[in-house]
Amino acid sequence: MRDLKRCRESNLKVLILDTAAFLAALPLQIYDVELYTVPAVVDEVKDYESRTRLEFAAIVDRFHVEMPEDKYFKKAVEIAKRFKAIDKLSMADIQVLALALKLRDCELKPIVVTDDYTLQRILTYIGIDFKPVKTIGIKS
């Protein structure tokens, strides 16, 4: 995983972007942070305008696409099942959760940028911060 050592040493913020972040054009507006996403999020961005912004952000190296290892994916699925939310989460949501677990294991404090209430509830329960994009987000 690229730049993790630099993140730890400099205390840079690490954000994990869900699809909502790309639809809102956030990668081009956020600086002084390391931005990550997962392959399934990239696949979900389909409309022309958002896709063009995503591709431009990728060209200028504004974010990293990281597929978490299988052990984190399995752990994310296990957590989603425990919350009886496995059928409410998309593949992108599960990959985002898995990446958040991985970054936390790497001694970082990731913040997941998502409007998905189910994912926000799970993140709150497991102690990972989130930031909504276009919604208020959950209260507790």
N, CA, C and O atoms as a MOPAC input file, in Angstrom:
PM7 MOZYME 1SCF
protein

 N      0.84400 1    -1.16800 1     0.00000 1
 C      0.00000 1     0.00000 1     0.00000 1
 C      0.89400 1     1.23700 1     0.00000 1
 O      1.81700 1     1.34900 1     0.80700 1
 N      0.62200 1     2.11500 1    -0.86900 1
 C      1.42000 1     3.29900 1    -1.10400 1
 C      1.19900 1     4.36900 1    -0.02900 1
 O      0.06900 1     4.58600 1     0.40700 1
 N      2.27000 1     5.03100 1     0.39300 1
 C      2.23100 1     6.20500 1     1.25100 1
 C      1.77200 1     5.95600 1     2.69300 1
 O      1.58900 1     6.92300 1     3.43200 1
 N      1.58000 1     4.71500 1     3.12000 1
 C      1.14600 1     4.48700 1     4.49900 1
 C      2.19000 1     4.94800 1     5.50600 1
 O      1.84900 1     5.52400 1     6.53900 1
 N      3.45800 1     4.69600 1     5.20800 1
 C      4.51800 1     5.12200 1     6.11400 1
 C      4.52100 1     6.64200 1     6.22300 1
 O      4.66200 1     7.19000 1     7.31600 1
 N      4.36500 1     7.32100 1     5.09400 1
 C      4.33100 1     8.78200 1     5.09900 1
 C      3.13400 1     9.29400 1     5.89800 1
 O      3.24600 1    10.29200 1     6.61000 1
 N      1.99400 1     8.62000 1     5.78600 1
 C      0.79700 1     9.01300 1     6.53800 1
 C      1.04700 1     8.89700 1     8.03200 1
 O      0.71100 1     9.80300 1     8.79500 1
 N      1.63400 1     7.78300 1     8.45100 1
 C      1.89300 1     7.57200 1     9.88000 1
 C      2.88500 1     8.59100 1    10.41100 1
 O      2.69100 1     9.14600 1    11.49200 1
 N      3.95500 1     8.84000 1     9.64800 1
 C      5.00900 1     9.73300 1    10.11400 1
 C      4.55800 1    11.18500 1    10.15900 1
 O      4.98800 1    11.93700 1    11.03500 1
 N      3.70100 1    11.59200 1     9.23300 1
 C      3.31000 1    12.99600 1     9.16200 1
 C      1.94700 1    13.25700 1     9.79400 1
 O      1.49400 1    14.40100 1     9.83500 1
 N      1.29300 1    12.21400 1    10.28400 1
 C     -0.05100 1    12.33600 1    10.85200 1
 C     -1.06200 1    12.90100 1     9.85900 1
 O     -2.01500 1    13.57400 1    10.25300 1
 N     -0.85600 1    12.62900 1     8.58000 1
 C     -1.81800 1    13.04500 1     7.56500 1
 C     -3.14700 1    12.35400 1     7.80100 1
 O     -3.19200 1    11.20900 1     8.25100 1
 N     -4.21700 1    13.05000 1     7.49900 1
 C     -5.52100 1    12.42100 1     7.54900 1
 C     -5.64300 1    11.45600 1     6.38100 1
 O     -5.08600 1    11.68300 1     5.30700 1
 N     -6.37400 1    10.38600 1     6.60500 1
 C     -6.62000 1     9.40100 1     5.57600 1
 C     -8.13000 1     9.27500 1     5.40300 1
 O     -8.84200 1     8.91900 1     6.34200 1
 N     -8.60800 1     9.56600 1     4.21000 1
 C    -10.02700 1     9.43900 1     3.90100 1
 C    -10.23200 1     8.29200 1     2.93100 1
 O     -9.46100 1     8.11400 1     1.98800 1
 N    -11.28600 1     7.51000 1     3.17300 1
 C    -11.68800 1     6.45400 1     2.25500 1
 C    -12.96900 1     6.93600 1     1.58600 1
 O    -13.96500 1     7.20200 1     2.25800 1
 N    -12.94100 1     7.04700 1     0.27700 1
 C    -14.04800 1     7.62300 1    -0.47200 1
 C    -15.01100 1     6.55500 1    -0.96700 1
 O    -14.61500 1     5.60500 1    -1.64200 1
 N    -16.27400 1     6.72500 1    -0.62300 1
 C    -17.35300 1     5.91100 1    -1.16100 1
 C    -17.83100 1     6.59000 1    -2.44800 1
 O    -17.35600 1     7.67300 1    -2.78900 1
 N    -18.74400 1     5.97400 1    -3.14600 1
 C    -19.23100 1     6.49600 1    -4.42200 1
 C    -19.76800 1     7.91500 1    -4.29200 1
 O    -19.55900 1     8.73100 1    -5.18900 1
 N    -20.45100 1     8.22600 1    -3.20300 1
 C    -21.02300 1     9.56300 1    -3.00600 1
 C    -19.96100 1    10.64800 1    -3.09700 1
 O    -20.25100 1    11.74200 1    -3.57900 1
 N    -18.75800 1    10.38200 1    -2.65500 1
 C    -17.68600 1    11.37100 1    -2.71500 1
 C    -17.32500 1    11.71700 1    -4.15600 1
 O    -17.05800 1    12.87500 1    -4.47800 1
 N    -17.31900 1    10.70800 1    -5.01500 1
 C    -17.00000 1    10.96100 1    -6.41500 1
 C    -18.15100 1    11.65100 1    -7.13200 1
 O    -17.92500 1    12.48600 1    -8.00800 1
 N    -19.37200 1    11.31400 1    -6.77000 1
 C    -20.52800 1    11.97300 1    -7.37500 1
 C    -20.58100 1    13.44700 1    -6.97900 1
 O    -21.11800 1    14.27300 1    -7.71700 1
 N    -20.02900 1    13.77200 1    -5.82000 1
 C    -20.00000 1    15.15800 1    -5.34700 1
 C    -18.70200 1    15.88300 1    -5.73000 1
 O    -18.50200 1    17.03300 1    -5.33900 1
 N    -17.83600 1    15.23200 1    -6.47700 1
 C    -16.56900 1    15.81000 1    -6.95800 1
 C    -15.58100 1    16.12400 1    -5.83400 1
 O    -14.75000 1    17.01900 1    -5.99000 1
 N    -15.64800 1    15.42300 1    -4.72400 1
 C    -14.77500 1    15.71500 1    -3.59100 1
 C    -13.28500 1    15.48000 1    -3.83800 1
 O    -12.48000 1    16.25200 1    -3.31700 1
 N    -12.86700 1    14.46600 1    -4.59600 1
 C    -11.41600 1    14.25600 1    -4.73500 1
 C    -10.66300 1    15.47000 1    -5.26600 1
 O     -9.47700 1    15.63600 1    -4.98200 1
 N    -11.33000 1    16.30300 1    -6.02000 1
 C    -10.66200 1    17.48400 1    -6.55400 1
 C    -10.72500 1    18.67100 1    -5.59900 1
 O    -10.13100 1    19.71400 1    -5.87300 1
 N    -11.43000 1    18.53100 1    -4.49200 1
 C    -11.61400 1    19.64000 1    -3.56000 1
 C    -10.92700 1    19.43900 1    -2.21900 1
 O    -10.88400 1    20.37000 1    -1.41400 1
 N    -10.39100 1    18.26000 1    -1.95500 1
 C     -9.80700 1    17.94200 1    -0.64900 1
 C     -8.28200 1    17.85900 1    -0.78100 1
 O     -7.75600 1    17.14300 1    -1.63300 1
 N     -7.58800 1    18.60500 1     0.07800 1
 C     -6.12800 1    18.59600 1     0.05400 1
 C     -5.59500 1    18.31300 1     1.44900 1
 O     -6.34700 1    18.31600 1     2.42300 1
 N     -4.30000 1    18.06800 1     1.53800 1
 C     -3.61300 1    17.76600 1     2.80300 1
 C     -4.14200 1    16.49400 1     3.45500 1
 O     -4.13200 1    16.37000 1     4.68000 1
 N     -4.60100 1    15.55600 1     2.64200 1
 C     -5.04500 1    14.24700 1     3.11200 1
 C     -4.63800 1    13.21900 1     2.07100 1
 O     -4.41500 1    13.54800 1     0.90600 1
 N     -4.54500 1    11.98500 1     2.50300 1
 C     -4.37400 1    10.88400 1     1.56500 1
 C     -5.75600 1    10.32900 1     1.28400 1
 O     -6.50000 1    10.02300 1     2.21600 1
 N     -6.10600 1    10.19600 1     0.02800 1
 C     -7.41600 1     9.70900 1    -0.37100 1
 C     -7.29800 1     8.30100 1    -0.93400 1
 O     -6.43600 1     8.01300 1    -1.76400 1
 N     -8.18300 1     7.43500 1    -0.46100 1
 C     -8.22600 1     6.05000 1    -0.92700 1
 C     -9.64400 1     5.70000 1    -1.34400 1
 O    -10.61400 1     6.27900 1    -0.85400 1
 N     -9.74500 1     4.76100 1    -2.23900 1
 C    -11.01500 1     4.15300 1    -2.57000 1
 C    -10.75200 1     2.71000 1    -2.96100 1
 O     -9.61800 1     2.23500 1    -2.89600 1
 N    -11.79900 1     2.02000 1    -3.36600 1
 C    -11.69900 1     0.60300 1    -3.72000 1
 C    -12.19000 1     0.40200 1    -5.15200 1
 O    -12.91300 1     1.25100 1    -5.67400 1
 N    -11.81400 1    -0.70200 1    -5.79500 1
 C    -12.21100 1    -0.92300 1    -7.18300 1
 C    -13.72200 1    -0.88800 1    -7.42600 1
 O    -14.17100 1    -0.37000 1    -8.44900 1
 N    -14.50000 1    -1.43000 1    -6.50500 1
 C    -15.95600 1    -1.46500 1    -6.71600 1
 C    -16.55800 1    -0.06400 1    -6.72300 1
 O    -17.55800 1     0.16600 1    -7.40200 1
 N    -15.97700 1     0.87100 1    -5.98800 1
 C    -16.45300 1     2.25700 1    -6.02600 1
 C    -16.17100 1     2.85400 1    -7.40200 1
 O    -17.03400 1     3.50700 1    -7.98900 1
 N    -14.98600 1     2.63400 1    -7.90400 1
 C    -14.64800 1     3.13300 1    -9.24600 1
 C    -15.63800 1     2.58500 1   -10.27500 1
 O    -16.06700 1     3.30400 1   -11.17700 1
 N    -15.99000 1     1.32800 1   -10.13500 1
 C    -16.94400 1     0.69900 1   -11.06300 1
 C    -18.34900 1     1.28500 1   -10.94000 1
 O    -19.09400 1     1.30400 1   -11.91900 1
 N    -18.72000 1     1.76300 1    -9.75000 1
 C    -20.06700 1     2.29900 1    -9.54200 1
 C    -20.27100 1     3.68700 1   -10.16100 1
 O    -21.40100 1     4.08800 1   -10.43700 1
 N    -19.19300 1     4.40100 1   -10.37300 1
 C    -19.30600 1     5.75900 1   -10.92000 1
 C    -19.51000 1     5.64400 1   -12.42700 1
 O    -18.57800 1     5.33700 1   -13.17100 1
 N    -20.73900 1     5.89300 1   -12.86400 1
 C    -21.08100 1     5.62000 1   -14.26700 1
 C    -21.50400 1     6.85400 1   -15.06100 1
 O    -21.25500 1     6.92200 1   -16.26400 1
 N    -22.14400 1     7.83700 1   -14.40600 1
 C    -22.62700 1     8.96200 1   -15.20800 1
 C    -21.43700 1     9.72200 1   -15.80600 1
 O    -20.36200 1     9.77600 1   -15.20800 1
 N    -21.63700 1    10.29400 1   -16.96400 1
 C    -20.54900 1    10.88500 1   -17.75200 1
 C    -19.76000 1    11.93600 1   -16.97200 1
 O    -18.53000 1    11.90100 1   -16.94300 1
 N    -20.46800 1    12.86200 1   -16.34700 1
 C    -19.79700 1    13.96000 1   -15.64800 1
 C    -18.95100 1    13.44300 1   -14.47900 1
 O    -17.78900 1    13.82100 1   -14.33500 1
 N    -19.53700 1    12.58400 1   -13.65200 1
 C    -18.80200 1    12.04000 1   -12.50100 1
 C    -17.64700 1    11.16100 1   -12.95800 1
 O    -16.56600 1    11.19000 1   -12.37000 1
 N    -17.88000 1    10.38200 1   -14.00700 1
 C    -16.83100 1     9.49200 1   -14.52700 1
 C    -15.65800 1    10.31500 1   -15.05500 1
 O    -14.49900 1     9.96300 1   -14.83600 1
 N    -15.96000 1    11.40300 1   -15.74600 1
 C    -14.91100 1    12.27800 1   -16.27400 1
 C    -14.09600 1    12.88000 1   -15.13900 1
 O    -12.86800 1    12.92400 1   -15.21600 1
 N    -14.77000 1    13.34800 1   -14.07400 1
 C    -14.06400 1    13.89200 1   -12.91600 1
 C    -13.19900 1    12.82300 1   -12.25500 1
 O    -12.05500 1    13.08700 1   -11.88500 1
 N    -13.74500 1    11.61700 1   -12.10700 1
 C    -12.98800 1    10.51900 1   -11.50700 1
 C    -11.73900 1    10.23000 1   -12.32400 1
 O    -10.65200 1    10.08500 1   -11.76300 1
 N    -11.87800 1    10.14500 1   -13.62800 1
 C    -10.72500 1     9.84600 1   -14.48300 1
 C     -9.68500 1    10.96000 1   -14.42000 1
 O     -8.48300 1    10.69200 1   -14.40700 1
 N    -10.14600 1    12.20900 1   -14.38000 1
 C     -9.20800 1    13.32100 1   -14.24800 1
 C     -8.48600 1    13.25800 1   -12.90600 1
 O     -7.27000 1    13.44000 1   -12.84600 1
 N     -9.22600 1    13.00100 1   -11.83200 1
 C     -8.61400 1    12.89000 1   -10.50600 1
 C     -7.58600 1    11.75900 1   -10.47200 1
 O     -6.55300 1    11.87300 1    -9.81100 1
 N     -7.87000 1    10.67600 1   -11.18100 1
 C     -6.91500 1     9.56000 1   -11.24500 1
 C     -5.65800 1     9.97200 1   -12.01600 1
 O     -4.54400 1     9.61900 1   -11.62700 1
 N     -5.83600 1    10.70900 1   -13.09200 1
 C     -4.69300 1    11.15600 1   -13.89800 1
 C     -3.76400 1    12.04500 1   -13.08000 1
 O     -2.54300 1    11.93100 1   -13.18500 1
 N     -4.33300 1    12.92100 1   -12.27100 1
 C     -3.49800 1    13.82800 1   -11.46500 1
 C     -3.13400 1    13.21400 1   -10.11000 1
 O     -2.61600 1    13.90000 1    -9.22900 1
 N     -3.40700 1    11.92900 1    -9.95500 1
 C     -2.98700 1    11.15900 1    -8.77200 1
 C     -3.57100 1    11.70500 1    -7.47700 1
 O     -2.86400 1    11.81500 1    -6.47600 1
 N     -4.86000 1    12.04900 1    -7.49000 1
 C     -5.53800 1    12.59200 1    -6.30900 1
 C     -5.98300 1    11.50800 1    -5.33500 1
 O     -6.25900 1    11.81400 1    -4.17500 1
 N     -6.06200 1    10.25500 1    -5.76800 1
 C     -6.49100 1     9.18500 1    -4.87800 1
 C     -5.81600 1     7.88500 1    -5.27800 1
 O     -5.30700 1     7.74000 1    -6.39000 1
 N     -5.82700 1     6.94700 1    -4.34400 1
 C     -5.24900 1     5.62700 1    -4.56700 1
 C     -6.38200 1     4.60900 1    -4.56300 1
 O     -7.27600 1     4.67500 1    -3.72000 1
 N     -6.34600 1     3.68000 1    -5.49100 1
 C     -7.31500 1     2.58100 1    -5.50100 1
 C     -6.63800 1     1.39300 1    -4.85500 1
 O     -5.58800 1     0.93800 1    -5.30900 1
 N     -7.24600 1     0.89500 1    -3.79500 1
 C     -6.64900 1    -0.19000 1    -3.00300 1
 C     -7.66900 1    -1.29100 1    -2.79600 1
 O     -8.77000 1    -1.04000 1    -2.30600 1
 N     -7.31400 1    -2.49200 1    -3.16200 1
 C     -8.15700 1    -3.65000 1    -2.89600 1
 C     -7.64000 1    -4.29800 1    -1.61700 1
 O     -6.52100 1    -4.81100 1    -1.59200 1
 N     -8.44800 1    -4.28100 1    -0.54900 1
 C     -7.98600 1    -4.88200 1     0.70400 1
 C     -7.81200 1    -6.39800 1     0.56300 1
 O     -8.50400 1    -7.05500 1    -0.21500 1
 N     -6.87500 1    -6.92100 1     1.33600 1
 C     -6.62000 1    -8.35300 1     1.30000 1
 C     -7.86300 1    -9.13900 1     1.70800 1
 O     -8.76800 1    -8.61200 1     2.35400 1
 N     -7.88200 1   -10.38800 1     1.32200 1
 C     -9.01800 1   -11.27400 1     1.55600 1
 C     -9.39800 1   -11.36400 1     3.03000 1
 O    -10.58300 1   -11.45300 1     3.35400 1
 N     -8.40600 1   -11.34100 1     3.93600 1
 C     -8.72800 1   -11.45700 1     5.36100 1
 C     -9.57400 1   -10.27600 1     5.82700 1
 O    -10.44000 1   -10.44900 1     6.68400 1
 N     -9.34500 1    -9.08200 1     5.28300 1
 C    -10.14700 1    -7.91200 1     5.65100 1
 C    -11.53100 1    -7.96800 1     5.01200 1
 O    -12.52600 1    -7.55500 1     5.60800 1
 N    -11.57000 1    -8.48600 1     3.79100 1
 C    -12.86400 1    -8.65000 1     3.12300 1
 C    -13.73800 1    -9.62700 1     3.91500 1
 O    -14.92000 1    -9.36700 1     4.14200 1
 N    -13.15400 1   -10.74400 1     4.33000 1
 C    -13.89800 1   -11.72700 1     5.11800 1
 C    -14.36400 1   -11.13900 1     6.45000 1
 O    -15.48300 1   -11.39800 1     6.89400 1
 N    -13.50800 1   -10.35600 1     7.07500 1
 C    -13.87300 1    -9.72100 1     8.33600 1
 C    -15.01800 1    -8.72500 1     8.12300 1
 O    -15.92500 1    -8.64000 1     8.95100 1
 N    -14.98300 1    -7.98300 1     7.03000 1
 C    -16.05400 1    -7.02700 1     6.71800 1
 C    -17.37700 1    -7.75100 1     6.49200 1
 O    -18.42000 1    -7.30100 1     6.96400 1
 N    -17.33800 1    -8.86400 1     5.77400 1
 C    -18.54500 1    -9.65700 1     5.53800 1
 C    -19.07600 1   -10.19800 1     6.85900 1
 O    -20.28300 1   -10.18000 1     7.09800 1
 N    -18.18900 1   -10.67400 1     7.71000 1
 C    -18.59200 1   -11.19300 1     9.02200 1
 C    -19.27600 1   -10.10300 1     9.86100 1
 O    -20.29600 1   -10.35800 1    10.50000 1
 N    -18.72400 1    -8.91800 1     9.85400 1
 C    -19.31800 1    -7.79800 1    10.59500 1
 C    -20.68700 1    -7.45000 1    10.02000 1
 O    -21.63800 1    -7.24100 1    10.77300 1
 N    -20.79600 1    -7.38500 1     8.69700 1
 C    -22.07500 1    -7.07200 1     8.05400 1
 C    -23.13200 1    -8.12400 1     8.38900 1
 O    -24.29700 1    -7.78900 1     8.60100 1
 N    -22.73300 1    -9.37500 1     8.43600 1
 C    -23.66900 1   -10.44100 1     8.80500 1
 C    -24.09700 1   -10.29800 1    10.26100 1
 O    -25.26600 1   -10.49800 1    10.59200 1
 N    -23.15700 1    -9.95400 1    11.12200 1
 C    -23.47300 1    -9.77000 1    12.53600 1
 C    -24.51900 1    -8.66500 1    12.72100 1
 O    -25.35200 1    -8.73700 1    13.62500 1
 N    -24.46900 1    -7.65500 1    11.86700 1
 C    -25.42000 1    -6.54800 1    11.92200 1
 C    -26.68700 1    -6.82200 1    11.10900 1
 O    -27.56400 1    -5.96600 1    10.99700 1
 N    -26.76700 1    -8.03600 1    10.54400 1
 C    -27.89100 1    -8.39600 1     9.67500 1
 C    -28.06200 1    -7.36500 1     8.55800 1
 O    -29.17500 1    -6.96700 1     8.21500 1
 N    -26.91900 1    -6.94800 1     8.00100 1
 C    -26.90600 1    -5.90500 1     6.97900 1
 C    -26.25400 1    -6.35500 1     5.68500 1
 O    -26.05500 1    -5.54700 1     4.77800 1
 N    -25.92200 1    -7.62800 1     5.58900 1
 C    -25.19100 1    -8.10300 1     4.41500 1
 C    -25.98400 1    -7.87400 1     3.13300 1
 O    -25.39800 1    -7.60500 1     2.08500 1
 N    -27.30900 1    -7.97900 1     3.20300 1
 C    -28.12100 1    -7.77300 1     2.00300 1
 C    -28.40800 1    -6.29100 1     1.75300 1
 O    -28.98600 1    -5.94300 1     0.72300 1
 N    -28.01600 1    -5.42100 1     2.67400 1
 C    -28.22700 1    -3.97700 1     2.51500 1
 C    -26.98000 1    -3.26000 1     2.01200 1
 O    -27.05500 1    -2.10000 1     1.60700 1
 N    -25.84500 1    -3.93300 1     2.03400 1
 C    -24.58800 1    -3.32600 1     1.61000 1
 C    -24.20700 1    -3.80000 1     0.21700 1
 O    -24.34000 1    -4.98100 1    -0.10500 1
 N    -23.73700 1    -2.88000 1    -0.59900 1
 C    -23.24300 1    -3.23200 1    -1.92600 1
 C    -21.83200 1    -3.79800 1    -1.80500 1
 O    -21.22200 1    -3.75000 1    -0.73700 1
 N    -21.33000 1    -4.32600 1    -2.89200 1
 C    -19.94100 1    -4.80900 1    -2.90600 1
 C    -18.99500 1    -3.64800 1    -2.59900 1
 O    -17.99600 1    -3.82300 1    -1.90200 1
 N    -19.31400 1    -2.47500 1    -3.11700 1
 C    -18.47700 1    -1.30100 1    -2.83600 1
 C    -18.46000 1    -0.99600 1    -1.34400 1
 O    -17.40300 1    -0.70300 1    -0.78600 1
 N    -19.61700 1    -1.06200 1    -0.69300 1
 C    -19.68900 1    -0.80200 1     0.74700 1
 C    -18.83800 1    -1.79800 1     1.52700 1
 O    -18.12600 1    -1.41800 1     2.45600 1
 N    -18.91000 1    -3.04900 1     1.15600 1
 C    -18.13400 1    -4.08300 1     1.86100 1
 C    -16.64100 1    -3.87800 1     1.63600 1
 O    -15.84700 1    -4.02900 1     2.56500 1
 N    -16.25400 1    -3.53600 1     0.40700 1
 C    -14.83700 1    -3.25800 1     0.14500 1
 C    -14.36200 1    -2.03200 1     0.92300 1
 O    -13.25100 1    -2.03200 1     1.45300 1
 N    -15.18700 1    -0.99300 1     0.99600 1
 C    -14.84100 1     0.20500 1     1.75900 1
 C    -14.65700 1    -0.15600 1     3.23500 1
 O    -13.69000 1     0.27400 1     3.86300 1
 N    -15.57200 1    -0.93700 1     3.78300 1
 C    -15.45500 1    -1.38300 1     5.17000 1
 C    -14.17000 1    -2.18800 1     5.36400 1
 O    -13.46800 1    -2.00000 1     6.35800 1
 N    -13.86200 1    -3.07100 1     4.43600 1
 C    -12.63900 1    -3.87500 1     4.52200 1
 C    -11.39300 1    -2.99900 1     4.47800 1
 O    -10.44200 1    -3.23400 1     5.22400 1
 N    -11.39300 1    -1.99800 1     3.61700 1
 C    -10.23900 1    -1.09200 1     3.54300 1
 C    -10.10000 1    -0.28600 1     4.83300 1
 O     -8.98500 1    -0.04900 1     5.29800 1
 N    -11.21500 1     0.13400 1     5.40800 1
 C    -11.16700 1     0.85900 1     6.68000 1
 C    -10.55000 1    -0.02100 1     7.77700 1
 O     -9.74200 1     0.45200 1     8.57700 1
 N    -10.93300 1    -1.29300 1     7.80600 1
 C    -10.36200 1    -2.22400 1     8.78000 1
 C     -8.86400 1    -2.38300 1     8.56300 1
 O     -8.09300 1    -2.42000 1     9.52200 1
 N     -8.45800 1    -2.47500 1     7.31400 1
 C     -7.03400 1    -2.62600 1     6.99500 1
 C     -6.24400 1    -1.39800 1     7.42900 1
 O     -5.20500 1    -1.52200 1     8.07800 1
 N     -6.73600 1    -0.20700 1     7.07000 1
 C     -6.00100 1     1.01100 1     7.42900 1
 C     -5.91200 1     1.17800 1     8.93800 1
 O     -4.89900 1     1.64200 1     9.46100 1
 N     -6.97800 1     0.79500 1     9.63600 1
 C     -6.93300 1     0.85800 1    11.10100 1
 C     -5.88000 1    -0.09500 1    11.63900 1
 O     -5.16700 1     0.24700 1    12.58200 1
 N     -5.76600 1    -1.28300 1    11.06000 1
 C     -4.72700 1    -2.23600 1    11.46700 1
 C     -3.32400 1    -1.71200 1    11.17000 1
 O     -2.35200 1    -2.13800 1    11.79500 1
 N     -3.22100 1    -0.78700 1    10.21400 1
 C     -1.93200 1    -0.17700 1     9.86200 1
 C     -1.63500 1     1.05000 1    10.72400 1
 O     -0.78600 1     1.87300 1    10.38200 1
 N     -2.35100 1     1.16000 1    11.84900 1
 C     -2.15300 1     2.23000 1    12.82700 1
 C     -2.51900 1     3.61100 1    12.28300 1
 O     -1.93500 1     4.61800 1    12.68300 1
 N     -3.47700 1     3.64800 1    11.37900 1
 C     -4.01400 1     4.90700 1    10.88900 1
 C     -5.42100 1     5.07800 1    11.43400 1
 O     -6.01300 1     4.13300 1    11.95600 1
 N     -5.94700 1     6.27500 1    11.31000 1
 C     -7.31000 1     6.55600 1    11.75500 1
 C     -8.11900 1     6.99900 1    10.54100 1
 O     -8.33500 1     8.19300 1    10.33300 1
 N     -8.56200 1     6.03500 1     9.74400 1
 C     -9.28600 1     6.41300 1     8.52700 1
 C    -10.64700 1     7.03200 1     8.84000 1
 O    -11.28100 1     6.71900 1     9.84700 1
 N    -11.06200 1     7.90100 1     7.96200 1
 C    -12.40700 1     8.46500 1     7.99300 1
 C    -13.06200 1     8.05700 1     6.68100 1
 O    -12.53500 1     8.33000 1     5.60300 1
 N    -14.20700 1     7.40400 1     6.77800 1
 C    -14.91000 1     6.94800 1     5.58600 1
 C    -15.90200 1     8.03300 1     5.16000 1
 O    -16.74700 1     8.45800 1     5.94800 1
 N    -15.79300 1     8.46500 1     3.92800 1
 C    -16.69600 1     9.47300 1     3.37600 1
 C    -17.82800 1     8.73000 1     2.67100 1
 O    -17.64400 1     8.17200 1     1.59000 1
 N    -19.02200 1     8.73200 1     3.31400 1
 C    -20.15000 1     7.95600 1     2.78900 1
 C    -21.47500 1     8.55800 1     3.23000 1
 O    -21.57300 1     9.15400 1     4.30300 1
 N    -22.48000 1     8.39900 1     2.40200 1
 C    -23.84700 1     8.77900 1     2.75000 1
 C    -24.69200 1     7.55900 1     3.09700 1
 O    -25.87800 1     7.70200 1     3.39400 1
 N    -24.11400 1     6.37600 1     3.06500 1
 C    -24.85100 1     5.14800 1     3.32100 1
 C    -25.07800 1     4.98200 1     4.83000 1
 O    -24.12900 1     4.79300 1     5.59100 1
 N    -26.34100 1     5.05500 1     5.25000 1
 C    -26.66400 1     4.99000 1     6.67200 1
 C    -26.29700 1     3.64900 1     7.30100 1
 O    -25.83600 1     3.60700 1     8.44200 1
 N    -26.49500 1     2.56700 1     6.57800 1
 C    -26.15300 1     1.24700 1     7.12000 1
 C    -24.65300 1     1.16700 1     7.37600 1
 O    -24.22200 1     0.70900 1     8.43400 1
 N    -23.87400 1     1.60600 1     6.41900 1
 C    -22.42000 1     1.60300 1     6.58100 1
 C    -22.01300 1     2.53700 1     7.72500 1
 O    -21.11000 1     2.20600 1     8.49300 1
 N    -22.65500 1     3.68400 1     7.84700 1
 C    -22.35100 1     4.60000 1     8.94300 1
 C    -22.61800 1     3.95700 1    10.30500 1
 O    -21.82700 1     4.12900 1    11.23300 1
 N    -23.72600 1     3.21800 1    10.43500 1
 C    -24.03500 1     2.54100 1    11.69900 1
 C    -22.95800 1     1.51900 1    12.06100 1
 O    -22.51100 1     1.44600 1    13.20600 1
 N    -22.55500 1     0.74100 1    11.07100 1
 C    -21.52300 1    -0.27500 1    11.31000 1
 C    -20.21400 1     0.39600 1    11.71100 1
 O    -19.56700 1    -0.02400 1    12.67100 1
 N    -19.82500 1     1.42900 1    10.98500 1
 C    -18.57500 1     2.13800 1    11.28800 1
 C    -18.59600 1     2.70600 1    12.69800 1
 O    -17.60400 1     2.61700 1    13.42100 1
 N    -19.71500 1     3.28600 1    13.08900 1
 C    -19.84800 1     3.83800 1    14.43600 1
 C    -19.65100 1     2.74300 1    15.47600 1
 O    -18.93700 1     2.93300 1    16.46100 1
 N    -20.28100 1     1.60700 1    15.25600 1
 C    -20.20000 1     0.50400 1    16.21500 1
 C    -18.77200 1    -0.01700 1    16.36100 1
 O    -18.34500 1    -0.34900 1    17.46700 1
 N    -18.02100 1    -0.09100 1    15.24100 1
 C    -16.66700 1    -0.65100 1    15.32200 1
 C    -15.60400 1     0.42300 1    15.57700 1
 O    -14.41000 1     0.12400 1    15.60300 1
 N    -16.04100 1     1.67200 1    15.76700 1
 C    -15.11500 1     2.72800 1    16.16200 1
 C    -14.31900 1     3.36300 1    15.04400 1
 O    -13.20800 1     3.84400 1    15.26900 1
 N    -14.86800 1     3.37100 1    13.84100 1
 C    -14.21200 1     4.04700 1    12.71600 1
 C    -15.06200 1     5.26000 1    12.35500 1
 O    -16.28100 1     5.15800 1    12.21200 1
 N    -14.40900 1     6.39900 1    12.21100 1
 C    -15.12400 1     7.63900 1    11.91500 1
 C    -15.63500 1     7.67100 1    10.48200 1
 O    -15.08600 1     7.02300 1     9.59100 1
 N    -16.69900 1     8.44100 1    10.28400 1
 C    -17.23300 1     8.66200 1     8.94300 1
 C    -17.59500 1    10.12700 1     8.79200 1
 O    -17.75100 1    10.85000 1     9.77600 1
 N    -17.72400 1    10.54400 1     7.56400 1
 C    -18.15800 1    11.90600 1     7.23500 1
 C    -19.14500 1    11.79700 1     6.08300 1
 O    -18.80200 1    11.29000 1     5.01500 1
 N    -20.38300 1    12.27700 1     6.29400 1
 C    -21.34500 1    12.26300 1     5.18600 1
 C    -20.99500 1    13.33700 1     4.14900 1
 O    -20.27200 1    14.28800 1     4.44400 1
 N    -21.51800 1    13.16700 1     2.93800 1
 C    -21.23900 1    14.09000 1     1.84900 1
 C    -22.41500 1    15.03800 1     1.62600 1
 O    -22.27700 1    16.25500 1     1.74600 1
 N    -23.55500 1    14.47200 1     1.30500 1
 C    -24.73100 1    15.28100 1     0.97100 1
 C    -25.89200 1    15.07500 1     1.93900 1
 O    -26.96100 1    15.65500 1     1.75200 1
 N    -25.69800 1    14.27200 1     2.94900 1
 C    -26.74100 1    14.00300 1     3.93500 1
 C    -26.24600 1    14.46600 1     5.30000 1
 O    -25.07900 1    14.81900 1     5.46800 1
 N    -27.14200 1    14.45600 1     6.25400 1
 C    -26.77200 1    14.81500 1     7.61600 1
 C    -25.99000 1    13.69300 1     8.27400 1
 O    -25.14400 1    13.94300 1     9.13300 1
 N    -26.26700 1    12.45400 1     7.87500 1
 C    -25.63200 1    11.30700 1     8.49300 1
 C    -26.41300 1    10.86400 1     9.71700 1
 O    -27.35500 1    11.53300 1    10.14300 1
 N    -26.01800 1     9.73700 1    10.27700 1
 C    -26.72900 1     9.24100 1    11.45000 1
 C    -26.35100 1    10.06900 1    12.66000 1
 O    -25.28200 1    10.67900 1    12.71300 1
 N    -27.23800 1    10.07900 1    13.61800 1
 C    -27.00300 1    10.86400 1    14.84800 1
 C    -26.22600 1    10.07300 1    15.89500 1
 O    -25.38500 1    10.62700 1    16.60300 1
 N    -26.51800 1     8.75200 1    15.99000 1
 C    -25.82100 1     7.93900 1    16.99100 1
 C    -25.79000 1     6.50000 1    16.54100 1
 O    -25.24700 1     5.64600 1    17.24300 1

